[in-house]
């Protein structure tokens, strides 16, 4: 083997070793890059200080807009005296009432022959909602002598030949849409086939238009009114705070919220949030929140909320402030109270009195 051949072999080996070494280096760099990208992040005081967005505070200001499209109806419902809600996550049980043509779409189901409730009810159990819109069924008992005044819940022991499926046209989640309506009709036809009935189906375009108008009213009047209490000194201990709130009359909930109930009927007047994460041990700010359209005017929910806030300020050494941390003077609170009363007047004129069964259904 000549010197030239030996030299060429040596150069070849050096090149191969170099390529392998380079590839190993690139592999090492890629591995470290991936490890850095997916490793646990370093603690950041800004990230660590973030608060759950669900505790976002609200200005104590009401929306001045109002839709007049519902004012044509003069149907009034009695003010709800048995229950209420302070926040859209607090669900309420609403009593059954006759068909409400202002917020519901009734669809007739005419049976070929009279059937007992026991044969009808099993087919209705699966249809409680279409999308987010509640559906309920009413029936006209065969022994009824006063049509249109005795549509009632279907109960065992009675026989029926005429039923109504009532779907709510809108709520806080939106208006009844084409998909939800189509699903409702499909399931109603299945029920009709099972019990030997023929549904009277309203025109979709008319239904969707009415649902959109109703939702516009809901959107324009979906008002939650909040005031805050800021600590004047050191943060409050959550354990101590809970005791003080219970002495003030609040009831604690499993989700960490506190609610103030109406002493007369047990309905919720307003809620209180500590604006902290569940694991927090202290709080520096409390927020009182009232679901305005769900509280009847005569309950004076805002007035009671302000009185409660002032009492807590004394008990906890705090100050009543707005979302911008500005002090809430009596003059400003009186102005807000006037806005609340104007809001109630608008709802009354639109045939949806605040706190009524109709309002509780729409703002649920």
VEXBA-317532 format. One record per residue: residue in three letters; z, x, y of N, C-alpha, C in turn. Coordinates in pm, whole numbers, plus 32768, in hexadecimal, padded with zeros to 4 digits. Layout:
ALAZXYZXYZXY;...
END
This chain:
UNK800080567F8880008000800080008059807C;UNK7FA3804380D37F93809781487FFB807381B1;UNK800B80CD8213806980B382818041803782CF;UNK7FBE801E82DC7F8F7FA983277FBB7F2982E2;UNK7FAC7F26825E7FD37EAE821380697E948220;UNK80B87F038215814A7EF48222816D7EBE82AC;UNK81297EF1831281457EC3839B81247E2F83AC;UNK80B07E08837280897D7A837E80EC7D1E8337;UNK811A7D4C82C0817D7CFB827781FD7CED82CA;UNK82277D5C830882A17D59835A82937CFB83D0;UNK821D7D01841082057CA7848282087C168454;UNK81C97BFB83DE81C77B7283A982527B3D838E;UNK82A47B96834F832E7B6C833183797B4E83B2;UNK83657BA4841683AB7B91849683837B0E84D7;UNK83007AEC84CD82D07A6E8508830E79F684C2;UNK830F79FD843A8348798D83ED83DB797B840F;UNK842779EB841284B679E3843484C879AB84C0;UNK847179D5851B847A79A385A48463790D85AD;UNK83FC78DE856283DF784E8562845577FF852A;UNK848D783084B984FF77EC847C857677E984DB;UNK8590785B851B86017863857885EE780385EE;UNK857177FD8620855477A4869285697711866A;UNK853776F185F28548766785C285DB764385B2;UNK862B76A3857D86BA768B856E86FC767685F6;UNK86D276C58658870B76B986DF86EA7631871B;UNK866B7607870B86437585873E8690751486F8;UNK86A47524867686EF74C0862A877F74B8865C;UNK87BB752E86798844753386AA884F74F08732;UNK87EF750E878B87F174D2881187E4743B8808;UNK878A740A87B28777737A87A487F67338876F;UNK8837737A871088B1734286D7891E73368741;UNK892F73A087938995739D87FB897673328863;UNK88F6731F888188CD72BA88E388F1722E88B1;UNK88D57216883188F6719387F7898C717D87F5;UNK89D871E887D18A6971DA87CD8AA271B88856;UNK8A6A71F888BE8A9A71DA89468A77714C896D;UNK8A00711F894489D2709A896C8A24702B892D;UNK8A53704188B18A976FD688698B2C6FEE8857;UNK8B60705888948BF0706F88888C3C701288E4;UNK8CC1700488D28D146FAE89278D0E6FE089B6;UNK8CFC6F898A188CF36FB58AA28D796FE78AD5;UNK8D7170418B338DE970758B738E2470088BCB;UNK8EA86FFF8BCE8EE96F998C1F8EBD6FA68CB0;UNK8E9D6F358CEC8E716F308D778ECA6ECD8DC0;UNK8F086EF88E2D8F666EA08E748F206E258EAA;UNK8E9F6E308ECC8E586DBC8EFF8E3A6D5A8E90;UNK8E0C6D918E1D8DF06D3A8DAB8E716CFA8D7A;UNK8EDA6D488D748F586D138D428F946CAA8D9B;UNK8F6B6CA68E188FA56C468E768F5B6BC38E7A;UNK8EEE6BB88E2C8EA06B3D8E2F8EF16AC98DF8;UNK8EDA6A528E328F2069D88E098EBB69798DCE;UNK8EE4692E8D6C8E9068C98D2D8E5068708D95;UNK8DC968608D8B8D8168118DEF8DAA67808DEF;UNK8DEB67548D828E1466C78D7E8E8366AA8DE0;UNK8EC267138E1B8F2D66FD8E7A8EFB67048F09;UNK8E7766FB8F1C8E3E67018FA18E7D66998FFC;UNK8EA566C490748EE9666890CF8E86661B9121;UNK8EB065A991508E586552919C8E9065389226;UNK8E37653192888E60650F930F8E8F647F9315;UNK8EF4646193698F2063D693788EC6638993D5;UNK8E45637993AD8DE3633293FF8D9662D393A5;UNK8D7B625C93D68D3161F993898CA061F893B3;UNK8C4A61D493538BBC61C3936E8BA7614593BF;UNK8B61615094318B4D60DC94898ADA6084945D;UNK8A8260B594038A0C606793DF8A315FF19388;UNK89E15F86939089FA5F0F933F89785ECA9323;UNK89685E9D92AA88EF5E54928789095DBF9295;UNK88A85D7892CA88BC5CE992E188745C94927A;UNK88345CD0921987E45C8591B988355C269162;UNK88B85C41915189085BEB90FC894A5B7A9149;UNK893E5B7991CB89855B18921C89515A8B9209;UNK88D95A7C91CD88A159F691B988F459A49156;UNK893959E990FD898959A0909A8A0F597A90D5;UNK8A3858FD90C48AB958D290F68B1F58C59087;UNK8AFD58F990108B5958F08FA08BCE594F8FB8;UNK8C47591C8FB28CBE596D8FC68D10596F8F46;UNK8D4D59DF8F298DA459E98EB68E325A018EE6;UNK8E9459D48E9D8F1E59EB8EC58F3E5A7F8EC5;UNK8F955AA78F208FBC5B338F2790085B578EA9;UNK8FE55BC98E6E90255BF58DF390B75C158E0E;UNK91105BD78DC3919F5BEA8DD891E55C2E8D63;UNK91975C568CFE91D85C898C8691C05D1C8C6D;UNK915A5D558CAA913F5DE18C8E90EC5E1B8CFD;UNK90DD5E9E8CFD908D5EE18D63906E5F6C8D32;UNK902E5FBD8D87900E60468D629014609F8DDC;UNK904461198DCB904F61768E3B8FE561E08E38;UNK8FA261EE8DCA8F3962538DC18ED862268D56;UNK8E5A62598D628DF762288D058E0F62558C76;UNK8E6E62B08C5F8E8F62D48BD68EFD627C8B9D;UNK8F3C622B8BEF8FA361D08BBF8F62614A8BA2;UNK8F51612A8B228F0F60AE8AFC8F72603B8B02;UNK8F3F5FC48B1F8F935F4E8B288F615EE48AC8;UNK8FBB5E918A998F965E208A458F825DA88A9F;UNK8F0B5D6F8A9D8EE85D038AF78EE25C808AAA;UNK8F235C188ADD8F225B978A968E955B5E8A8C;UNK8E7E5B108A248DFE5ACC8A138DF25A5A8A79;UNK8D7C5A4B8AB28D6159DF8B108CDB59A18AEA;UNK8CBC592B8B1F8C3858F08B058BC8594B8B36;UNK8B4E59258B178ADA59758B3F8ADB598C8BD5;UNK8ACC5A098BFE8AC65A2C8C8B8A355A4F8CAD;UNK89EB59EE8CE0895C5A028CF8893F5A6B8D62;UNK89A15A8F8DB389895AF38E1A89825B808DE0;UNK89D05B9D8D7A89D25C258D4489A85C2D8CB2;UNK898E5BBB8C7389675BBB8BE788E05B768BD4;UNK889C5B9D8B6A88225B5A8B4088405B0C8AC1;UNK883E5A858AC588545A378A4C87CF5A1F8A03;UNK87CE5A36898387585A1F892F877C59B588C7;UNK8737594588CC875558D68871872658F587E3;UNK877658CC8783875358D286F58766584586BC;UNK86F8580286A086FE5779866C86ED577C85D5;UNK87545751858E8752575484FC870456DC84C4;UNK86C656F28451867B5687840F86D9561983DE;UNK8750564183B787B455E0838C883E561583AE;UNK889C55BB83B5892555E183D88961563D836E;UNK89A556A6839F89E7570583448A785717836E;UNK8ACC572D830B8B58574983298B6557D8835D;UNK8BCC57EB83AF8BE2586E83EC8BF058DC8384;UNK8C2C58BB83138C41591E82AA8BBE59598277;UNK8B52590E827F8ACF594082548A84598782C4;UNK8AAE596E833F8A6B59AA83B38AA85A2F83DA;UNK8B2C5A3483E18B735AA884188B515B2D83D5;UNK8B445B3483508B265BB783138AA55BF68346;UNK8A465BA5836F89C75BDA83A089CF5C088432;UNK8A395BE084788A455C0285068A9A5C7E851D;UNK8AE75CA784B98B495D1184CC8B0B5D9684F8;UNK8A925DB384CA8A565E3684E58A175E408570;UNK8A095DCF85B489C85DD186388A315DBB86A5;UNK8A6F5E2886CE8AD35E2487398A9F5E6287BA;UNK8A415EBE87AC8A075F03881F89735F198807;UNK89295F1F887488A25F56887188A25FC588D9;UNK8898604188AC88AF60B08907894160AE8932;UNK895860AD89B589E160A789EA8A06601C8A1B;UNK89B05FB88A0089C75F318A348A065ED989C7;UNK8A785E9D89E78ABA5E4789848A6C5DC78967;UNK8A745D9C88EB8A345D2088BF8A9F5CC8887F;UNK8A9F5C48889F8AFD5BEB88608AB45B6B883C;UNK8AEC5B2287E08AAE5AA687B18B095A2F87CE;UNK8ACC59C487FC8B12594688128ACC58DA87C1;UNK8B14587087A48ADA580287588B00577B8792;UNK8AAD571787758AC8568D879A8AF25642871C;UNK8B725622870D8B9F55DB86948B5555578682;UNK8B3D553286068AF554B585EB8B3E543C8621;UNK8BC2544286288C0E53CE86588C1F53CC86EF;UNK8BD6542387358BE2542987C78B9D53B28808;UNK8BE1537388678BA952FF88AC8B80531E893B;UNK8B9C5398896B8B7D53B989F68B2B543989F8;UNK8AA7543089E68A5254A889E68A6354FA8A65;UNK8A4C557C8A578A5055DD8AC48ADD55F98AF7;UNK8B4155AD8ACB8BC955C78AF88C2155FB8A87;UNK8BEA56008A108C3C5627899F8BFF5696894C;UNK8BB256ED898B8B87576589458C0257BC8934;UNK8C1F57E288BC8C9C5828889F8C86588E8831;UNK8CEA58E3881E8CE3594587B28CD558FD872C;UNK8C87593886D38C7058FD864F8CEA591685F8;UNK8D2758AB85C78DA358B9857C8D97587484F4;UNK8DD758AB848E8DD4586C840A8E0857DC8410;UNK8DCD578983BE8DF656FE83B98D9656A18400;UNK8D4756D8845D8CE4568884A68C59569C846B;UNK8C03563B84868B76564684608B22564B84DE;UNK8AB1569484D88A5F56AA854F89CA569B852C;UNK89815667858E88F05664858388AF56AB85F9;UNK88FE56C5866088CA570A86D68927577E86F9;UNK88EC57F587078936586E872B88F858AC87A7;UNK894758FF87EA891359508859894059E08845;UNK88DF5A3B884D88FE5AC9885088FE5AF288E2;UNK896E5B248913897B5B4789A189865BDE89AF;UNK89255C1C89F189275CAB8A07893F5CC58A9B;UNK89985D228AB889B55D448B4489415D958B7C;UNK89165D728BF5889D5DAE8C2E88B35E388C6A;UNK892E5E578C9189475EDA8CCF89DC5EF78CCC;UNK89FC5F778CD78A865FA58CEA8A7F602F8D2A;UNK8AEC60778D298AED60FA8D6A8A8E615D8D27;UNK8A6961448CAC8A0F619F8C65897D618A8C87;UNK895D611E8CCE88D361058CF388A860768CD7;UNK8828605C8CF087EF5FD78CD987B85FCD8C4B;UNK87B55F548C1687725F3C8B9786E05F678BA4;UNK86B25FBF8B4C86295FF18B5785D05FBA8AE7;UNK85515FE18AEA84F05FAB8A8B85145FCD89FA;UNK8544604889E485676070895B85DC601F8927;UNK86446010897B86BA5FC3895186965F318938;UNK86415EFA898E861B5E6D897E85C65E5A88FF;UNK856C5EB888E685195EAF886D856F5EBA87EF;UNK85D15F1587F2862C5F228780867A5EA1876A;UNK86A75E6487D986F15DE787CF869D5D7A878D;UNK86205D6D87BA85C95D05878285AC5D1D86EE;UNK85995D9A86C9857E5DB9863C85F55D9185E5;UNK866C5DB2861186E35D9385C287015CFE85C4;UNK86E35CBB863386F65C2A863986985BE285D8;UNK861D5C1485CD85BE5BD6857085ED5BE884DF;UNK862B5C5A84C386615C6F843D86D15C0B8420;UNK87275BF6848487935B94847587595B088466;UNK86F55AE984B986B75A6484B586795A49842C;UNK86385AAC83F385FD5A9B836E86685A828304;UNK86DB5AC4831787465ABA82B3878B5A3282B5;UNK879259F4832C87DC59748336877F58FD834B;UNK86FC5916834A869D58A9835B869B587383E9;UNK868358CC8449868358A484D6860658D8851A;UNK85EA58A0858F857758CA85E085A958EF866B;UNK8599596F869485C859988719856659718788;UNK859C594D87FB854B59338872855159B088C8;UNK84E75A0188C384E85A8688FF84B55A83898F;UNK85065AAB89F184D95AB48A7C84745B248A8E;UNK84235B1A8AF683BD5B7F8B1584005C028B3C;UNK83D35C708AFE84135CF18B15840F5D1B8BA8;UNK839F5D0B8BEB83935D398C7683F95CF58CD0;UNK84105C748CBA84725C2B8D0B85005C5D8CF0;UNK851C5C778C7285A15CA68C4B85BD5D2F8C88;UNK855D5D8A8C7D856F5E128CAF857E5E128D47;UNK85345DBC8D8A853E5DB48E1C85C95D858E47;UNK85FB5D1D8E0686815CEA8E2786EC5D518E08;UNK86DC5D988D99873D5E008D74873F5E6F8DDC;UNK86CA5E958E0D86C35EFD8E7387075ED48EF5;UNK86F65E578F1D87375E258F9687CF5E248F86;UNK87FD5DFC8F11888D5DF98EF988C85E858EF9;UNK88815EE48EBC88B45F6D8EBA88B85FA88F46;UNK885B5F828F9B885D5FB3902488DD5F879069;UNK89075F0D905089855EDC908789FA5F309053;UNK89FB5F498FD08A665F998F948A6A60248FD2;UNK89F660638FDF89F160EB90178A2160EE90A7;UNK8A00608790F48A27608291808ABC60669193;UNK8AFD602F912E8B8A600A913B8BE4605490DA;UNK8BB160BC909C8C01610A903D8C56616D908B;UNK8CC5613E90C18D17618E911C8D9F61AF90DE;UNK8DBE623090DD8E44625D90B78E8162A29131;UNK8EF9627E91518F3A62AC91CC8FAF630691A9;UNK8FAE638191DC901663E091B9905C641D9231;UNK90DD64399221912B64879282917864F19233;UNK9198655F927491D865CE922D926065F09269;UNK92B4662F9216933766619241933866F79228;UNK934B67449292934A67D6928993D9680A9292;UNK93FA686A923F947F68A59242949468F292C3;UNK950768E093029528692B937C956269B3935E;UNK958469CC92E095C26A4A92BB958C6A7F9239;UNK95E76AA091DF95C06AD8915D957E6A6D9107;UNK952C6A9790A794EE6A36904C955769E59000;UNK9533696C8FDE958D69168F909582693A8EFC;UNK95F1693F8EB895F0694D8E2795C368C98DE9;UNK956468CE8D8C952E68548D4F959C68028D0C;UNK95F968458CC8966667FD8C8396BB67B18CE8;UNK96E067F58D55973067B48DBD96E067478E01;UNK966067618E15960867018E5795FE66808E06;UNK95F1668D8D8495E666178D2F966165BE8D3C;UNK96D665FC8D41975365B08D4F975665658DD4;UNK972C65AA8E3F972A656B8EC396C964F78EC8;UNK965565078E8A95F0649C8E8A962064228E3B;UNK9663643B8DCD969663CB8D7E970363808DCA;UNK975563C98E1697BA63878E69977963348ED7;UNK970463608F0396BB63188F6C9679629A8F33;UNK9672628E8EAF963862178E7295B7622E8E28;UNK958962AC8E1F950C62C98DD9952162CA8D41;UNK94B662A88CFD94B562AD8C6A9454631A8C40;UNK948163768BEC942A63E48BC193CF63B68B50;UNK935663F08B4E92F363D08AE792D8644B8A92;UNK92A664398A17928A64AB89BE9227650F89FA;UNK91CD64E08A529169653A8A8B919F658A8B01;UNK9222657E8B1E925C65C98B8C925D65808C10;UNK921B650E8C17921A64BE8C91929B646B8C9A;UNK92BB64438D15932B63E88D2D92F4636B8D6E;UNK932B62F78D4B92FC627A8D869371622B8DBE;UNK935861E78E2D93B9618C8E69938E60FF8E4A;UNK93E460B58E0593C2602D8DDD93F95FC68E3E;UNK93B25F568E4493DF5EE48E9294585EA78E4C;UNK94C65E9B8E9295405E688E5495345DD58E2D;UNK94D95D8D8E6D94CD5CFE8E5194845CE28DCE;UNK94195D2D8DB493C85D0C8D3F93A25D838CE7;UNK93CE5DFA8D0B93B35E6E8CB6932C5EAF8CCB;UNK92DB5E7B8D28925B5EB98D46926D5F3D8D8E;UNK92095F938D89921160178DC891E5600E8E5A;UNK923B603E8EB4921C603E8F4391D560BF8F6C;UNK920861308F4091C961B18F6091FB62198EFD;UNK91B8628B8EFC91DB62F78EA0920163748EEE;UNK923863D68EA8925E64558EE7923464C78E8C;UNK91FA652E8EC991D065A58E80921266208EBD;UNK923766808E67927166FD8E98920767638EBD;UNK918867448EA39118679F8EC2912368258E7B;UNK916768288E0C917868A58DC0914968928D31;UNK913169038CEE910D68FF8C61918868D98C0E;UNK9173689F8B9791E468728B45924C68DF8B28;UNK921E695C8B1C927B69C88AF992C66A008B71;UNK92A669D38BE992E56A078C62937969E38C65;UNK93C96A3D8C9F945A6A268CA8948369FA8D34;UNK942C6A108D97944D69EA8E2093D869A18E62;UNK93F669618ED2938F691C8F2193B569258FB4;UNK9351692D9008936969339098933168BB90E2;UNK92EF6862909892AD67F190D992A3677C9077;UNK92C0670690A992B2668B905B924B6632909F;UNK920165E69050919E658A908891B764FE9054;UNK91CA64A090B091D664129090914D63D3909D;UNK91266382903A909F634B903790A362B69017;UNK905B62699068905561D790578FC561AE903E;UNK8FB0615D8FD78F2C61268FB58F1C60A49004;UNK8EE460AC907B8EEA603F90DC8EB25FBA90A9;UNK8E395FB3906F8E045F3090478E505EEE8FD5;UNK8EA75F398F928EF15F018F218F7D5ED08F47;UNK8FA25EDE8FC690265EB48FF390175E409055;UNK90565DCF9036904D5D5A908D90885D779116;UNK904D5D3D917D90785D569206910A5D35921C;UNK91385CC691E291C35C9D91F992295CFC91BC;UNK91FD5D56916492575DB9912B92765E2B918D;UNK92245E3991F592345EA3925992455F2B9214;UNK91E75F4A91BC91EF5FC6917191F3604191C9;UNK91A36042923691A260B6928D922860C592D4;UNK925E6057930692E0605D9349934D609192ED;UNK934D6061927193B160909211939C612291EF;UNK931E614E91E8930261D991C9933262359239;UNK931E620B92B6934D625A932893E562629329;UNK942861F1931494BB61F1931094EF624D92A1;UNK94AE6248922E94D4629F91BF94C0633291E4;UNK944E634F9225943363D8924E949A640D92B0;UNK94C263BA930F952863E4937195AE63FB932D;UNK95D063A592CD964F63B69285964E64379234;UNK95DC645791F795D164D391AB95DA654D9206;UNK95A46542927E95AD65B192DE963F65D192FD;UNK96906569930C971E657E9327976465B892AB;UNK9746657F9238978965A991BC976366389194;UNK96E4665E91AD96B166DF917C969E674791EA;UNK96C06723926696A7677B92D89612679D92E1;UNK95C3673492F795336745930394FD67059381;UNK947B67109394943966D6940893C2668493D9;UNK93AB6612941B933B65BA93FA92BF65EF9441;UNK9257661493F391E06652942D9162661493F1;UNK90F066329435906F660693FE9034667893AD;UNK8FB8666993828F7966CD932D8F6267509376;UNK8F5A674993FA8F4867C2944A8FCB68019473;UNK903A67D3943A90C06807945490F467E394DF;UNK90B66780951E90E4675295A1914E66E6958E;UNK91B466E995E39220668895DA91EB65FA95F1;UNK921C659C95A291F6651095B1925F64CA9608;UNK923964AD96829294646A96DF929563D496C3;UNK92FB639096F7930362FF96E6928A62BA9726;UNK925B62F0979591E762B497D7916B62BC977D;UNK9157632F974190E3633F96EA90F062E7966E;UNK916862DD9638917E628995C2916561F695E3;UNK918961CC965C916D6143968790D76129968F;UNK908C618E96BC8FFA618196C48FBF61709637;UNK8FF261BE95D98FC161B2954F8FE461289517;UNK905C60F8953690846073950890256009953B;UNK8FF8601895B88F965FBA95F08F125FBF95A4;UNK8EE76038957F8E6C604695308E7A600294A8;UNK8EEF6010946C8F085FD193EA8EFD5F3A93F5;UNK8F375F01945E8F305E7094718EA15E419489;UNK8E535E9094D48DC55E6F94E98D7A5E729463;UNK8D9C5ED494128D5E5EE1938E8D7D5E659339;UNK8DF95E3A933B8E205DC392F08DD55D489321;UNK8DC35D3E93A28D7B5CCC93DB8CEB5CCA93AA;UNK8CAA5D3F93A78C1F5D4793788C145D1D92E6;UNK8C745D4992958C705D2392078C855C8D91F7;UNK8CE05C5492448CF95BC4923D8C7C5B769263;UNK8C385BA192CD8BC05B5C92FB8B4D5B6A9297;UNK8B515BD392448AE95BE891E08B0B5BA7915A;UNK8B725B5391598B9C5B0990E18BD25B629073;UNK8C015BD890988C425C3190388CC85C5D9074;UNK8D2A5C0390788DAB5C2890B58DEA5C9F906E;UNK8E1F5CFC90BB8E615D70907F8ED35D429024;UNK8EDE5D808FB18F475D5E8F538F2B5CE58EFD;UNK8EBD5C9F8F148E9B5C2A8EC38E675C578E3B;UNK8E605BF98DDE8E2A5C198D598D9C5C4E8D66;UNK8D4F5C138DBF8CC55C3F8DD48CC25CD08E04;UNK8D185CF38E638D1C5D7C8E968D485DDD8E29;UNK8DAB5DB68DDB8DDA5E0E8D708D6E5E298D09;UNK8D185DC78CF08CAA5DDC8C928C415E3A8CCD;UNK8C1F5E278D4B8BB85E7A8D8A8BE65F0A8D9B;UNK8C655F1D8DC08C965FA38DE08CEB5FDB8D6E;UNK8CC15FBE8CF48D075FF08C7E8CB2605A8C39;
END
